[in-house]
Amino acid sequence: MREERGTVSGDVRVFEPFTLWGSIGGNVNVIQGGKFYLRGGIYGNLTVEYGGRVHIFGNITGNLTVERGAKVIHSGVVGGNVLNDGGRLYIESMAKILGSLNTIDGDTKDERPAPNTT
């Protein structure tokens, strides 16, 4: 398994097991065969393509897109919008999404408490 503890500049394509403890200044694509454990931060967007697997413990400043055939567990913070376009998305109760959550297709399970409207 590859681990990165520093800062990576530019876009990254994940195609193998990879744990990020540091930060990436760019967009990240996780493709088939990629298993990405985000414990640091992404200063950009995260797209998970067919066959990609991701567990978010850290922060994403941009958007998260889950494409058909991808699986994501979200336990951290997404500063932008989250779009499920055919994958499996599980949002844990302590996770935060600062933008909107939209499901076009696929399975989205949101364990966060409903907002208080009173």
C-alpha positions as protocol buffer text, in pm:
chain_id: "A"
residue {
  index: 1
  type: MET
  ca { x: 0 y: 0 z: 0 }
}
residue {
  index: 2
  type: ARG
  ca { x: 128 y: 343 z: -93 }
}
residue {
  index: 3
  type: GLU
  ca { x: 125 y: 614 z: 176 }
}
residue {
  index: 4
  type: GLU
  ca { x: 184 y: 986 z: 132 }
}
residue {
  index: 5
  type: ARG
  ca { x: 250 y: 1212 z: 429 }
}
residue {
  index: 6
  type: GLY
  ca { x: 366 y: 1526 z: 253 }
}
residue {
  index: 7
  type: THR
  ca { x: 218 y: 1769 z: 5 }
}
residue {
  index: 8
  type: VAL
  ca { x: 147 y: 1671 z: -355 }
}
residue {
  index: 9
  type: SER
  ca { x: 102 y: 1946 z: -616 }
}
residue {
  index: 10
  type: GLY
  ca { x: -111 y: 1881 z: -921 }
}
residue {
  index: 11
  type: ASP
  ca { x: -376 y: 1631 z: -1019 }
}
residue {
  index: 12
  type: VAL
  ca { x: -351 y: 1270 z: -897 }
}
residue {
  index: 13
  type: ARG
  ca { x: -493 y: 945 z: -1040 }
}
residue {
  index: 14
  type: VAL
  ca { x: -528 y: 662 z: -785 }
}
residue {
  index: 15
  type: PHE
  ca { x: -512 y: 309 z: -931 }
}
residue {
  index: 16
  type: GLU
  ca { x: -381 y: 111 z: -631 }
}
residue {
  index: 17
  type: PRO
  ca { x: -430 y: 107 z: -251 }
}
residue {
  index: 18
  type: PHE
  ca { x: -324 y: 454 z: -132 }
}
residue {
  index: 19
  type: THR
  ca { x: -348 y: 634 z: 204 }
}
residue {
  index: 20
  type: LEU
  ca { x: -308 y: 1012 z: 212 }
}
residue {
  index: 21
  type: TRP
  ca { x: -204 y: 1163 z: 546 }
}
residue {
  index: 22
  type: GLY
  ca { x: -89 y: 1488 z: 386 }
}
residue {
  index: 23
  type: SER
  ca { x: -251 y: 1710 z: 125 }
}
residue {
  index: 24
  type: ILE
  ca { x: -305 y: 1727 z: -250 }
}
residue {
  index: 25
  type: GLY
  ca { x: -329 y: 2062 z: -427 }
}
residue {
  index: 26
  type: GLY
  ca { x: -527 y: 1948 z: -729 }
}
residue {
  index: 27
  type: ASN
  ca { x: -805 y: 1716 z: -839 }
}
residue {
  index: 28
  type: VAL
  ca { x: -807 y: 1345 z: -756 }
}
residue {
  index: 29
  type: ASN
  ca { x: -955 y: 1064 z: -972 }
}
residue {
  index: 30
  type: VAL
  ca { x: -985 y: 714 z: -826 }
}
residue {
  index: 31
  type: ILE
  ca { x: -1014 y: 454 z: -1103 }
}
residue {
  index: 32
  type: GLN
  ca { x: -1073 y: 78 z: -1112 }
}
residue {
  index: 33
  type: GLY
  ca { x: -837 y: -97 z: -872 }
}
residue {
  index: 34
  type: GLY
  ca { x: -785 y: 217 z: -666 }
}
residue {
  index: 35
  type: LYS
  ca { x: -859 y: 209 z: -292 }
}
residue {
  index: 36
  type: PHE
  ca { x: -809 y: 556 z: -147 }
}
residue {
  index: 37
  type: TYR
  ca { x: -808 y: 637 z: 224 }
}
residue {
  index: 38
  type: LEU
  ca { x: -822 y: 1015 z: 269 }
}
residue {
  index: 39
  type: ARG
  ca { x: -695 y: 1113 z: 613 }
}
residue {
  index: 40
  type: GLY
  ca { x: -556 y: 1450 z: 506 }
}
residue {
  index: 41
  type: GLY
  ca { x: -692 y: 1710 z: 266 }
}
residue {
  index: 42
  type: ILE
  ca { x: -768 y: 1761 z: -102 }
}
residue {
  index: 43
  type: TYR
  ca { x: -765 y: 2119 z: -228 }
}
residue {
  index: 44
  type: GLY
  ca { x: -970 y: 2039 z: -536 }
}
residue {
  index: 45
  type: ASN
  ca { x: -1235 y: 1787 z: -646 }
}
residue {
  index: 46
  type: LEU
  ca { x: -1256 y: 1412 z: -587 }
}
residue {
  index: 47
  type: THR
  ca { x: -1408 y: 1189 z: -858 }
}
residue {
  index: 48
  type: VAL
  ca { x: -1451 y: 816 z: -795 }
}
residue {
  index: 49
  type: GLU
  ca { x: -1490 y: 619 z: -1118 }
}
residue {
  index: 50
  type: TYR
  ca { x: -1611 y: 265 z: -1191 }
}
residue {
  index: 51
  type: GLY
  ca { x: -1436 y: 14 z: -964 }
}
residue {
  index: 52
  type: GLY
  ca { x: -1286 y: 280 z: -737 }
}
residue {
  index: 53
  type: ARG
  ca { x: -1322 y: 261 z: -357 }
}
residue {
  index: 54
  type: VAL
  ca { x: -1280 y: 556 z: -118 }
}
residue {
  index: 55
  type: HIS
  ca { x: -1310 y: 621 z: 255 }
}
residue {
  index: 56
  type: ILE
  ca { x: -1304 y: 992 z: 343 }
}
residue {
  index: 57
  type: PHE
  ca { x: -1181 y: 1070 z: 694 }
}
residue {
  index: 58
  type: GLY
  ca { x: -1032 y: 1409 z: 604 }
}
residue {
  index: 59
  type: ASN
  ca { x: -1135 y: 1721 z: 411 }
}
residue {
  index: 60
  type: ILE
  ca { x: -1217 y: 1804 z: 49 }
}
residue {
  index: 61
  type: THR
  ca { x: -1250 y: 2172 z: -42 }
}
residue {
  index: 62
  type: GLY
  ca { x: -1420 y: 2103 z: -375 }
}
residue {
  index: 63
  type: ASN
  ca { x: -1686 y: 1860 z: -496 }
}
residue {
  index: 64
  type: LEU
  ca { x: -1724 y: 1484 z: -459 }
}
residue {
  index: 65
  type: THR
  ca { x: -1861 y: 1283 z: -754 }
}
residue {
  index: 66
  type: VAL
  ca { x: -1942 y: 912 z: -721 }
}
residue {
  index: 67
  type: GLU
  ca { x: -1982 y: 752 z: -1064 }
}
residue {
  index: 68
  type: ARG
  ca { x: -2152 y: 424 z: -1161 }
}
residue {
  index: 69
  type: GLY
  ca { x: -1986 y: 122 z: -1003 }
}
residue {
  index: 70
  type: ALA
  ca { x: -1790 y: 320 z: -743 }
}
residue {
  index: 71
  type: LYS
  ca { x: -1817 y: 294 z: -363 }
}
residue {
  index: 72
  type: VAL
  ca { x: -1758 y: 575 z: -112 }
}
residue {
  index: 73
  type: ILE
  ca { x: -1784 y: 599 z: 267 }
}
residue {
  index: 74
  type: HIS
  ca { x: -1790 y: 961 z: 379 }
}
residue {
  index: 75
  type: SER
  ca { x: -1685 y: 1031 z: 739 }
}
residue {
  index: 76
  type: GLY
  ca { x: -1513 y: 1369 z: 694 }
}
residue {
  index: 77
  type: VAL
  ca { x: -1592 y: 1711 z: 545 }
}
residue {
  index: 78
  type: VAL
  ca { x: -1677 y: 1803 z: 184 }
}
residue {
  index: 79
  type: GLY
  ca { x: -1671 y: 2179 z: 127 }
}
residue {
  index: 80
  type: GLY
  ca { x: -1857 y: 2165 z: -204 }
}
residue {
  index: 81
  type: ASN
  ca { x: -2137 y: 1956 z: -350 }
}
residue {
  index: 82
  type: VAL
  ca { x: -2175 y: 1578 z: -342 }
}
residue {
  index: 83
  type: LEU
  ca { x: -2319 y: 1399 z: -646 }
}
residue {
  index: 84
  type: ASN
  ca { x: -2400 y: 1028 z: -665 }
}
residue {
  index: 85
  type: ASP
  ca { x: -2426 y: 940 z: -1034 }
}
residue {
  index: 86
  type: GLY
  ca { x: -2478 y: 565 z: -1004 }
}
residue {
  index: 87
  type: GLY
  ca { x: -2246 y: 443 z: -730 }
}
residue {
  index: 88
  type: ARG
  ca { x: -2287 y: 347 z: -367 }
}
residue {
  index: 89
  type: LEU
  ca { x: -2249 y: 633 z: -119 }
}
residue {
  index: 90
  type: TYR
  ca { x: -2267 y: 594 z: 259 }
}
residue {
  index: 91
  type: ILE
  ca { x: -2259 y: 913 z: 468 }
}
residue {
  index: 92
  type: GLU
  ca { x: -2180 y: 857 z: 836 }
}
residue {
  index: 93
  type: SER
  ca { x: -2362 y: 1051 z: 1108 }
}
residue {
  index: 94
  type: MET
  ca { x: -2071 y: 1285 z: 1190 }
}
residue {
  index: 95
  type: ALA
  ca { x: -1987 y: 1367 z: 826 }
}
residue {
  index: 96
  type: LYS
  ca { x: -2036 y: 1720 z: 695 }
}
residue {
  index: 97
  type: ILE
  ca { x: -2138 y: 1840 z: 348 }
}
residue {
  index: 98
  type: LEU
  ca { x: -2122 y: 2218 z: 315 }
}
residue {
  index: 99
  type: GLY
  ca { x: -2282 y: 2222 z: -31 }
}
residue {
  index: 100
  type: SER
  ca { x: -2574 y: 2016 z: -162 }
}
residue {
  index: 101
  type: LEU
  ca { x: -2626 y: 1640 z: -178 }
}
residue {
  index: 102
  type: ASN
  ca { x: -2779 y: 1505 z: -501 }
}
residue {
  index: 103
  type: THR
  ca { x: -2847 y: 1149 z: -613 }
}
residue {
  index: 104
  type: ILE
  ca { x: -2909 y: 1106 z: -986 }
}
residue {
  index: 105
  type: ASP
  ca { x: -2875 y: 727 z: -971 }
}
residue {
  index: 106
  type: GLY
  ca { x: -2729 y: 467 z: -739 }
}
residue {
  index: 107
  type: ASP
  ca { x: -2765 y: 401 z: -368 }
}
residue {
  index: 108
  type: THR
  ca { x: -2717 y: 683 z: -117 }
}
residue {
  index: 109
  type: LYS
  ca { x: -2751 y: 617 z: 256 }
}
residue {
  index: 110
  type: ASP
  ca { x: -2734 y: 931 z: 472 }
}
residue {
  index: 111
  type: GLU
  ca { x: -2698 y: 866 z: 846 }
}
residue {
  index: 112
  type: ARG
  ca { x: -2669 y: 1234 z: 940 }
}
residue {
  index: 113
  type: PRO
  ca { x: -2947 y: 1364 z: 1167 }
}
residue {
  index: 114
  type: ALA
  ca { x: -3226 y: 1555 z: 995 }
}
residue {
  index: 115
  type: PRO
  ca { x: -3190 y: 1934 z: 1023 }
}
residue {
  index: 116
  type: ASN
  ca { x: -3388 y: 2096 z: 1302 }
}
residue {
  index: 117
  type: THR
  ca { x: -3658 y: 2312 z: 1140 }
}
residue {
  index: 118
  type: THR
  ca { x: -3810 y: 2457 z: 1459 }
}
